[in-house]
Amino acid sequence: MSTLKNILLSAVLAIAFMSAKAAESSVAVEISNPISLERAMEMVEIPLESLEKKLGTASGFIVTDADGREVPSQLTYDGKLIFQASVGARSKSVYHVKQGTPAKYETKVFGRIYPDRLDDFAWENDRVGYRAYGPAIQRRGDRLYGYDIFNKRTTALVVEGFYESELDPALWKIVNKLRREGHGDLADDVYNAISYHVDHGKGMDCYKVGPTLGAGTSALIENGGKDIVYPKCYTSCDILESGPLRLTFRLTFAPEKVNGVDVVETRTVTLDAGSHFNRAVISYSGLTSATPVAAGIVVHNENPSAYVLNAKAGYIGYEDLGDPYSYKEKYRKKQNPQMGRIFIGTVFPEDLGSAEYRAFTKEELPRRGSGACGHLLGISTLKPGTDFTYYFGSGWNRNSETGIASLTDWEQLLSRFAQCVRKPLKVKIR
């Protein structure tokens, strides 16, 4: 009997030992950089299926660097483990992954719909912020088709505070009361004290979109590549994940006639912590033939030639000076210099058909809003059933932390990012 007990006890201890060993086991993740550029804090993706083959199914994973320090990570909606890795030029770095409950990390991305601001969808990370216009503003009759920019001077998340201040009912009650009583100048001063169109130290919205492609919006081009089909405002928005390191959302648009056929656009947009650029994956259901597609940046009269086009390297970029007429005349001398220089760019992982500046025709100018004179376009051809993938992003010279002071600086960042996109880090689980 004691022999049987000893056998059972040994089996239990062996199982416990193996379970403990499995719980403590980890895999090495080797990350290789194929290009002669140092890659710092670049997002790495590992399919969960690959990890689970090595470590087993788990509700969470912990990532550590070569020194054993935990690295912030995230499980994504589409079945990946992501984290930011640093790798030297043409070098390798090794990280480790094991099952476990990760620490609670600082959230560096944010996005939500603002129904009380006409269905804006606004989003940001620790470097940049944006918004897309929604169904309520479309119903009102406004023509705001492209992406807008929230310029930032801080790594803190600011969009929620911007809207909270801009929409504060108590302050608007004061503003409206002052105007009714004939104190318009004082009302303007109170509004400027709360508005996100004024830089109060964290950033501002001074970019002008209008009925254009704004800061990198996609569009089909019909009639043999002649006419842009402007996408209007989104009709529905779904947030697929919201941090701590990655925000992903999906925008769907109302049907548009393209070469006589109803086409529905869907955009899946991803913004990672630490990046100036959003990844956009665009699909068009209903498309029946290969059609030109573009990502565009509006060009304004205030700086009509401050752009770069490089189809071979896969990027276009522009230096915008902001909207000089966004303030009443009495405030312009003081507040217009706050706008600084806004840098906008698009980057393409696949070869482009062309990269060009396309001026608005005399007939089109009145339809594109005051101050706009044309678009920079990165043009490709989209076949039915395929996606158009590209990146759009921005920078601001008033953000001293990013080191982007000129169009030359911005082009260097575009070139560098394009090289990284076209030659991604290679991940191997050992």
C-alpha positions in Angstrom: 0.0 0.0 0.0 2.8 2.4 0.9 4.4 1.6 -2.5 1.2 2.7 -4.3 1.1 5.9 -2.1 4.7 6.7 -3.0 4.0 6.2 -6.7 0.9 8.5 -6.5 2.8 11.1 -4.5 5.7 11.0 -7.0 3.2 11.5 -9.9 1.6 14.4 -8.2 4.9 16.0 -7.5 6.0 15.5 -11.1 2.9 17.1 -12.5 3.3 20.0 -10.1 6.9 20.4 -11.1 6.1 20.3 -14.8 3.2 22.8 -14.3 5.5 25.2 -12.4 8.2 24.8 -15.1 5.7 25.5 -17.9 4.4 28.5 -16.1 7.9 29.9 -15.7 9.1 29.0 -19.2 9.5 31.7 -21.8 10.4 32.0 -25.4 13.1 34.2 -26.9 12.0 36.6 -29.6 14.7 37.6 -32.0 14.1 40.9 -33.9 16.3 41.6 -36.9 16.8 45.0 -38.6 17.5 44.6 -42.4 18.4 48.2 -43.1 21.2 50.6 -42.2 19.1 52.8 -39.9 18.7 52.4 -36.1 15.1 51.5 -35.2 14.1 52.9 -31.8 10.8 52.1 -30.1 9.3 50.6 -33.2 6.1 48.5 -32.8 6.6 44.7 -33.2 3.7 42.3 -33.9 3.7 38.6 -33.0 0.8 36.4 -33.9 -0.7 34.9 -30.8 -1.0 31.6 -32.6 2.7 31.4 -32.8 3.2 32.1 -29.2 0.6 29.7 -28.0 2.3 26.9 -29.9 5.3 27.4 -27.7 3.8 28.6 -24.4 0.2 27.3 -24.5 -3.0 29.3 -24.4 -3.0 32.1 -21.9 -5.1 35.2 -21.0 -2.0 37.3 -20.8 1.7 37.5 -21.7 4.7 39.4 -20.2 7.4 40.8 -22.4 10.9 41.5 -21.0 14.0 43.0 -22.6 17.6 41.5 -22.5 18.1 42.9 -19.0 14.9 41.3 -17.7 12.9 44.6 -17.5 9.2 44.4 -18.4 8.3 46.1 -21.6 4.8 47.5 -22.1 2.7 45.3 -24.4 -0.8 44.8 -25.7 -3.0 42.0 -27.0 -4.8 43.3 -30.1 -8.3 42.7 -31.4 -6.9 40.8 -34.4 -4.9 38.2 -32.4 -1.4 39.7 -32.0 0.9 40.6 -29.1 2.5 44.0 -29.8 5.3 45.9 -28.0 7.9 48.5 -28.9 11.4 47.3 -29.7 14.7 49.0 -30.4 17.2 47.5 -32.8 20.5 48.9 -34.1 21.3 49.3 -37.8 21.6 45.8 -39.4 21.6 44.3 -36.0 19.5 42.0 -33.8 17.8 42.4 -30.4 16.3 39.7 -28.2 13.3 40.0 -26.1 11.5 37.3 -24.0 7.9 36.4 -23.7 6.2 34.3 -21.0 2.7 33.6 -19.8 1.5 35.9 -17.0 -0.4 39.0 -16.0 1.4 42.1 -17.3 1.7 45.3 -15.3 -0.8 48.1 -15.7 0.7 50.4 -18.3 0.2 54.0 -19.0 -2.3 54.5 -21.8 -0.7 56.4 -24.7 -3.6 56.4 -27.2 -7.2 57.7 -27.1 -10.2 58.0 -29.3 -13.9 58.5 -29.1 -17.0 60.0 -30.8 -18.3 63.4 -29.6 -22.0 63.4 -30.3 -22.3 66.9 -28.7 -19.8 68.2 -31.3 -21.7 67.0 -34.3 -20.3 63.4 -34.2 -16.6 64.3 -34.5 -14.5 61.2 -34.1 -11.2 62.5 -32.5 -8.1 60.4 -31.7 -4.5 60.9 -30.6 -1.4 59.4 -29.2 1.5 60.9 -27.3 2.7 62.9 -30.4 -0.2 63.8 -32.7 -4.0 64.2 -32.8 -6.7 64.1 -35.5 -10.4 64.1 -36.2 -12.8 62.8 -38.8 -16.2 64.5 -39.3 -19.4 62.5 -38.8 -23.0 62.2 -39.8 -24.4 65.1 -37.8 -22.2 67.6 -39.5 -23.0 66.1 -42.9 -26.7 66.5 -42.2 -26.2 70.1 -41.3 -24.8 70.6 -44.8 -21.1 71.3 -43.9 -18.6 70.1 -46.4 -15.7 68.7 -44.4 -14.4 65.7 -46.1 -10.7 65.3 -45.1 -8.9 64.6 -41.8 -8.3 67.5 -39.4 -5.3 67.9 -37.2 -4.9 68.6 -33.5 -1.3 69.9 -33.1 0.3 68.9 -29.8 3.1 70.3 -27.7 3.0 67.6 -25.0 3.2 63.8 -24.7 0.1 63.9 -22.5 -3.3 63.0 -23.9 -5.2 66.3 -24.5 -8.1 65.7 -26.9 -10.6 64.9 -24.1 -9.6 68.1 -22.3 -9.9 70.1 -25.6 -13.5 69.1 -26.1 -14.4 69.4 -22.5 -13.3 73.0 -22.5 -14.6 73.8 -25.9 -18.1 72.4 -25.1 -18.3 73.7 -21.5 -22.0 74.7 -21.2 -21.4 77.0 -18.2 -18.8 79.0 -20.2 -20.9 79.1 -23.3 -23.8 80.5 -21.2 -21.5 83.3 -20.2 -20.3 83.9 -23.8 -23.9 84.0 -25.2 -25.1 86.3 -22.4 -22.3 88.7 -23.1 -23.1 88.8 -26.7 -26.8 89.3 -26.1 -25.9 92.3 -23.9 -23.8 93.8 -26.6 -20.4 92.9 -25.1 -19.1 91.1 -28.2 -15.4 91.9 -27.5 -15.6 90.6 -24.0 -17.4 87.5 -25.3 -14.7 86.9 -27.8 -12.1 87.1 -25.1 -13.9 84.6 -22.9 -14.2 82.2 -25.9 -10.5 82.5 -26.7 -9.7 81.6 -23.1 -11.3 78.1 -23.6 -11.0 77.4 -27.3 -8.8 74.6 -28.7 -8.3 77.0 -31.6 -5.9 78.9 -29.3 -2.7 77.4 -28.0 -2.9 77.4 -24.2 0.4 75.5 -23.8 -0.6 72.0 -24.9 -1.4 72.5 -28.6 -4.3 73.7 -30.8 -6.4 73.1 -33.9 -5.4 75.7 -36.5 -5.5 73.5 -39.6 -8.1 74.1 -42.4 -9.8 71.2 -44.0 -12.9 72.4 -45.9 -14.3 70.4 -48.8 -10.9 68.8 -49.6 -8.9 65.7 -48.7 -7.4 67.6 -45.8 -4.5 65.8 -44.1 -4.1 62.6 -46.0 -7.5 61.3 -46.8 -8.1 58.6 -49.5 -10.3 58.9 -52.5 -11.1 57.1 -55.8 -10.5 59.0 -59.0 -13.0 58.4 -61.8 -13.4 59.4 -65.5 -10.0 58.0 -66.5 -8.1 59.3 -63.4 -9.5 62.9 -63.9 -12.0 63.5 -61.2 -11.6 62.9 -57.5 -14.7 61.3 -55.8 -14.8 63.1 -52.5 -15.8 60.7 -49.7 -18.0 63.1 -47.5 -18.3 62.4 -43.8 -18.4 58.9 -42.2 -21.7 57.3 -41.4 -20.6 54.8 -38.7 -17.6 54.3 -36.5 -16.5 51.3 -34.5 -13.6 51.4 -32.0 -11.9 48.0 -32.3 -9.2 48.6 -29.6 -8.1 51.5 -27.5 -4.8 51.0 -25.9 -2.6 51.1 -24.0 -0.3 51.1 -27.0 -2.5 50.9 -30.1 -5.8 52.5 -31.1 -7.7 50.9 -34.0 -11.1 52.0 -35.4 -13.2 51.5 -38.4 -15.1 54.2 -40.4 -17.8 53.3 -42.9 -19.1 55.7 -45.5 -22.3 56.2 -47.5 -22.4 54.8 -51.0 -20.9 57.0 -53.7 -21.3 56.7 -57.5 -17.9 55.9 -59.0 -18.0 55.5 -62.8 -21.7 54.9 -62.5 -21.5 52.1 -59.8 -22.4 52.4 -56.1 -19.3 51.9 -54.0 -19.1 51.8 -50.2 -15.8 52.8 -48.6 -14.5 51.3 -45.3 -11.4 52.6 -43.5 -9.6 50.7 -40.8 -7.2 53.2 -39.1 -4.5 52.3 -36.6 -2.4 54.7 -34.5 0.4 53.4 -32.3 2.1 55.1 -29.4 5.2 57.0 -30.3 4.4 57.3 -34.0 3.6 60.4 -36.2 1.8 58.2 -38.6 -1.6 56.4 -38.8 -1.9 53.2 -40.8 -5.0 53.2 -43.1 -6.4 50.1 -44.8 -9.0 51.1 -47.3 -11.5 48.9 -49.0 -14.3 49.6 -51.5 -17.1 47.1 -51.8 -19.0 47.3 -55.1 -15.9 48.2 -57.1 -16.2 46.3 -60.4 -13.0 47.3 -62.3 -9.5 48.5 -61.6 -9.7 52.2 -60.6 -7.2 54.9 -59.7 -7.0 55.6 -55.9 -5.1 58.3 -54.1 -4.2 59.6 -50.7 -4.2 63.4 -50.8 -3.0 66.5 -48.9 -4.6 69.9 -49.5 -2.3 72.7 -50.5 -3.1 76.3 -49.5 -2.4 79.6 -51.1 -0.3 80.8 -48.2 2.4 78.2 -49.0 1.7 76.8 -52.5 5.2 75.4 -53.3 6.4 74.0 -49.9 6.0 70.3 -50.8 8.1 67.3 -51.6 7.1 64.4 -54.0 9.0 61.2 -54.2 7.1 58.4 -55.9 10.1 56.1 -56.0 10.8 56.3 -52.3 7.1 56.2 -51.5 6.2 59.5 -49.8 4.7 63.0 -50.3 4.9 65.9 -47.8 3.7 69.5 -47.3 4.4 72.4 -45.0 1.1 74.2 -44.1 1.0 77.6 -42.3 -2.4 77.2 -40.7 -5.6 79.1 -41.4 -4.8 82.8 -41.3 -8.5 83.8 -41.2 -9.6 81.6 -38.3 -9.4 84.5 -35.9 -11.2 87.8 -36.0 -8.9 90.5 -37.4 -8.3 92.1 -34.0 -6.6 88.9 -32.8 -4.6 87.9 -35.8 -1.4 89.8 -35.1 -1.1 88.1 -31.7 -2.5 84.7 -32.4 -1.6 83.8 -36.0 2.1 83.3 -35.1 0.9 80.6 -32.7 0.0 78.4 -35.7 3.7 77.8 -36.5 4.4 75.3 -39.3 2.3 72.2 -39.7 3.9 69.3 -41.6 1.7 66.7 -43.3 2.7 63.6 -45.1 1.6 60.3 -46.6 3.8 57.2 -47.0 3.2 54.2 -49.2 4.4 50.7 -48.6 3.8 49.6 -52.2 5.0 51.2 -55.4 3.1 54.3 -56.6 1.9 55.0 -60.0 2.7 58.6 -59.6 3.1 61.4 -57.0 2.0 64.8 -58.2 0.6 68.2 -57.4 -2.8 68.7 -59.0 -4.0 72.3 -59.1 -7.8 72.9 -58.9 -9.3 74.0 -62.2 -10.9 77.4 -62.5 -14.3 75.7 -62.3 -13.4 73.7 -59.2 -11.8 76.4 -57.1 -15.1 77.8 -55.7 -16.2 74.3 -54.6 -13.0 73.6 -52.6 -13.3 76.5 -50.2 -11.3 79.7 -49.6 -7.6 79.4 -49.5 -7.2 76.0 -51.1 -5.4 75.8 -54.5 -4.8 72.1 -55.1 -3.8 68.7 -53.8 -0.7 66.6 -53.5 -1.7 63.1 -54.6 0.0 59.8 -54.2 -1.8 57.7 -56.9 -2.1 53.9 -57.3 -4.5 51.5 -59.0 -6.9 49.5 -56.9 -8.3 46.2 -58.2 -11.7 44.9 -57.0 -11.5 42.9 -53.9 -8.1 44.3 -52.8 -7.1 46.9 -50.2 -5.3 50.2 -50.5 -2.9 50.5 -47.6 -0.9 53.7 -46.8 0.1 55.9 -43.8 -0.8 59.5 -43.1 0.6 61.7 -40.4 1.8 65.1 -39.2 4.2 67.1 -37.1 4.4 70.6 -35.7 7.4 72.9 -35.4 6.1 74.2 -32.0 6.5 70.8 -30.5 10.1 71.0 -29.3 10.3 67.4 -28.3 10.0 66.0 -31.8 12.8 68.1 -33.5 10.8 68.8 -36.6 11.6 72.5 -37.4 11.5 72.6 -41.2 10.3 70.9 -44.3 13.8 69.4 -44.7 13.4 67.8 -41.2 10.0 66.5 -42.2 11.2 65.0 -45.4 14.0 63.2 -43.5 11.4 61.7 -41.2 9.2 60.7 -44.2 12.1 59.1 -45.9 13.2 57.2 -42.8 9.7 56.0 -42.1 9.1 54.9 -45.7 12.3 52.8 -45.5 11.1 51.2 -42.3 7.7 50.5 -43.7 9.1 48.9 -46.8 11.7 46.9 -44.9 9.9 45.9 -41.7 11.6 44.4 -38.7 11.9 40.6 -38.9 10.6 38.6 -36.0 11.6 35.0 -35.1 10.5 33.0 -32.1 13.2 30.7 -30.8 
